């Protein structure tokens, strides 16, 4: 999953999945201050997870 935040403020993003068996995602963010920085794991609970997208950033979520 690839998410963009073109705004100037952090953005809370909820990602919901209708099917699949992912139990977690690892996030990688590139922004004005980060270059593909590992943001750690985010657990999937009841088929969804919430992530904070940094301002002016692109974040890639890789399933585990």
Helices and strands as residue ranges (DSSP letters): E 2-5, E 11-16, E 24-30, E 37-43, E 48-53, E 57-63
